[in-house]
Amino acid sequence: MIKKSLITASIILAVTLTMGLSGCGDASGEANTKAPVILTITDLNANDPFQADVYNLKEDEVQCTVRVNPIDANPDTTSFYMDVLLKGYEISYYRKDTGSRVPETFTGNLSSVCSLNGTTTFPIIICRASQKEMPPLQDLCDPGYDQETGLFEIHTACRVVIWGDTFAGEEVVSKPAQMTVNFACQWLTE
């Protein structure tokens, strides 16, 4: 009886070990589809904070600069197939003050090209007009303060991610970049 249990346990262990080791390879082929380039956001709004005016129901946009670099810096391994067609971006917010309510996350479309070892600059919308008509931004004008915190301004970190495809068809996504976006009903200017 003990002998049968040991044999059964040995067989189960051998099958488990064989299945585990065979899973260590790249069965899905994912390693072969990784883009050979890195997409980096190098600048958002000239690295300045953005003061968004909620009273003026218009879309707020800033200039975004991205760079494409090869992962392998060997010049013999690069080609124009590594240029990136930029297709879209995502905007999300995090509070920097004591509140937690933020404008909704959204995505936007792009149609721009960034050459390998080059940069390109284009406008992106960081706050849609429709977001200004919904809480928590709407609260800054009516009733005149953030109902969660009682503050007259909302201070956020705006997170930006850009994505696209190389000319060879491999997806590329940037690491997130952040900029400060402060919201008020109206900013006083002198």
C-alpha positions as CSV (number, residue, x, y, z in Angstrom):
1,M,0.0,0.0,0.0
2,I,2.8,2.4,0.9
3,K,4.7,1.4,-2.2
4,K,1.7,2.3,-4.4
5,S,1.4,5.7,-2.7
6,L,5.1,6.4,-3.3
7,I,4.8,5.5,-6.9
8,T,1.7,7.6,-7.4
9,A,3.3,10.6,-5.6
10,S,6.5,10.2,-7.7
11,I,4.4,10.2,-10.9
12,I,2.4,13.3,-9.9
13,L,5.7,15.0,-8.9
14,A,7.3,14.1,-12.3
15,V,4.3,15.3,-14.3
16,T,4.1,18.6,-12.3
17,L,7.8,19.2,-12.7
18,T,7.7,18.5,-16.4
19,M,4.8,20.8,-16.9
20,G,6.4,23.5,-14.8
21,L,9.7,23.4,-16.7
22,S,8.0,23.4,-20.1
23,G,6.2,26.6,-19.1
24,C,9.5,28.5,-18.5
25,G,10.0,29.1,-22.2
26,D,8.3,31.7,-24.5
27,A,5.4,29.6,-25.6
28,S,3.3,32.6,-26.3
29,G,5.9,34.3,-28.5
30,E,5.6,37.5,-26.5
31,A,9.4,38.0,-26.4
32,N,9.4,38.1,-30.2
33,T,6.8,40.8,-30.4
34,K,8.3,43.4,-28.0
35,A,9.1,46.7,-29.8
36,P,12.8,47.4,-30.1
37,V,12.3,51.0,-29.2
38,I,11.4,53.1,-26.1
39,L,8.8,55.9,-26.3
40,T,9.5,58.6,-23.7
41,I,7.5,61.8,-22.9
42,T,10.2,64.4,-22.5
43,D,8.1,67.5,-21.9
44,L,4.6,68.5,-20.9
45,N,3.6,72.2,-21.1
46,A,7.2,73.3,-21.0
47,N,7.4,71.6,-17.6
48,D,5.2,74.4,-16.1
49,P,2.1,73.9,-14.0
50,F,-1.2,74.5,-15.8
51,Q,-3.9,76.7,-14.3
52,A,-7.3,75.5,-15.7
53,D,-10.2,77.9,-15.6
54,V,-13.5,76.0,-15.0
55,Y,-15.7,79.0,-15.8
56,N,-14.6,79.1,-19.4
57,L,-16.1,76.0,-20.9
58,K,-13.4,75.2,-23.4
59,E,-11.0,72.3,-23.8
60,D,-7.6,72.9,-22.2
61,E,-4.6,71.7,-24.2
62,V,-0.9,71.7,-23.7
63,Q,2.1,70.8,-25.8
64,C,3.5,67.3,-25.4
65,T,7.0,66.3,-26.7
66,V,8.0,62.7,-27.1
67,R,11.2,60.9,-28.1
68,V,11.9,57.5,-29.7
69,N,15.1,55.7,-28.9
70,P,16.3,52.2,-29.9
71,I,16.7,49.7,-27.1
72,D,19.9,48.4,-28.8
73,A,22.1,51.5,-29.6
74,N,24.0,49.6,-32.3
75,P,23.5,51.6,-35.5
76,D,23.6,48.5,-37.6
77,T,20.3,47.3,-36.0
78,T,18.2,50.3,-36.6
79,S,15.8,51.1,-39.5
80,F,12.9,53.3,-40.5
81,Y,10.6,50.5,-39.4
82,M,11.4,51.6,-35.9
83,D,9.8,55.0,-36.4
84,V,6.6,55.3,-34.3
85,L,3.1,56.3,-35.5
86,L,1.5,57.9,-32.4
87,K,-2.1,56.8,-32.1
88,G,-3.5,57.9,-28.8
89,Y,-3.1,59.1,-25.2
90,E,-4.7,58.7,-21.8
91,I,-5.3,61.4,-19.2
92,S,-5.9,60.6,-15.6
93,Y,-5.8,62.7,-12.4
94,Y,-4.7,62.3,-8.8
95,R,-5.3,64.8,-6.1
96,K,-2.4,66.6,-4.5
97,D,-4.5,68.3,-1.9
98,T,-6.7,66.7,0.8
99,G,-9.5,65.6,-1.5
100,S,-10.1,62.4,-3.5
101,R,-12.6,63.3,-6.2
102,V,-11.0,64.0,-9.6
103,P,-12.2,64.5,-13.2
104,E,-12.8,61.2,-15.1
105,T,-10.0,59.5,-16.9
106,F,-10.3,59.8,-20.7
107,T,-8.4,58.9,-23.9
108,G,-7.7,61.0,-27.0
109,N,-6.6,60.2,-30.5
110,L,-3.3,61.2,-32.1
111,S,-2.0,61.1,-35.6
112,S,1.7,62.0,-35.5
113,V,5.0,60.3,-36.4
114,C,8.1,60.3,-34.3
115,S,11.3,59.2,-36.1
116,L,13.8,57.0,-34.4
117,N,16.3,59.0,-32.4
118,G,14.1,62.0,-32.9
119,T,11.4,64.1,-31.1
120,T,8.0,65.4,-32.1
121,T,5.7,67.9,-30.4
122,F,1.9,68.0,-30.6
123,P,-1.0,69.3,-28.6
124,I,-3.0,67.1,-26.3
125,I,-6.2,67.9,-24.5
126,I,-5.7,67.6,-20.7
127,C,-9.3,68.7,-19.7
128,R,-12.4,68.4,-21.8
129,A,-15.1,71.0,-21.7
130,S,-17.6,68.3,-20.6
131,Q,-15.5,67.6,-17.5
132,K,-15.9,71.2,-16.4
133,E,-19.7,70.6,-16.3
134,M,-19.5,67.7,-13.9
135,P,-18.4,67.4,-10.2
136,P,-15.9,68.0,-8.8
137,L,-14.9,70.8,-11.3
138,Q,-18.5,72.2,-11.6
139,D,-18.6,72.6,-7.8
140,L,-15.8,75.2,-8.0
141,C,-18.3,77.6,-9.8
142,D,-21.6,76.4,-8.3
143,P,-21.7,76.5,-5.2
144,G,-18.2,78.1,-5.4
145,Y,-16.0,75.5,-3.7
146,D,-15.1,71.8,-3.7
147,Q,-17.9,70.2,-1.7
148,E,-15.6,67.4,-0.5
149,T,-12.9,69.6,1.0
150,G,-14.3,73.1,1.2
151,L,-11.4,74.4,-0.9
152,F,-11.8,77.0,-3.6
153,E,-9.2,75.3,-5.8
154,I,-8.5,71.7,-6.7
155,H,-4.8,70.7,-7.0
156,T,-4.0,67.6,-9.1
157,A,-1.2,65.7,-10.7
158,C,-2.2,64.9,-14.3
159,R,-0.9,61.6,-15.6
160,V,-0.2,61.2,-19.3
161,V,0.5,58.0,-21.2
162,I,1.1,58.0,-25.0
163,W,0.9,54.9,-27.3
164,G,1.4,54.0,-30.9
165,D,2.9,51.4,-33.2
166,T,6.3,51.1,-34.9
167,F,6.2,51.0,-38.7
168,A,6.8,47.3,-38.3
169,G,3.5,47.0,-36.4
170,E,4.8,46.5,-32.9
171,E,2.9,48.3,-30.1
172,V,4.8,50.9,-28.1
173,V,3.5,52.5,-24.8
174,S,5.3,55.3,-22.9
175,K,6.0,55.3,-19.2
176,P,3.6,57.7,-17.5
177,A,4.6,61.3,-17.2
178,Q,3.0,63.8,-14.8
179,M,2.4,67.5,-14.7
180,T,0.6,69.7,-12.2
181,V,-2.9,70.9,-13.1
182,N,-4.7,73.3,-10.8
183,F,-8.4,74.0,-11.2
184,A,-10.4,77.1,-10.0
185,C,-13.6,78.7,-11.2
186,Q,-11.6,81.6,-12.4
187,W,-7.9,82.5,-11.9
188,L,-7.4,86.2,-11.0
189,T,-4.9,87.8,-13.4
190,E,-3.3,91.2,-12.9
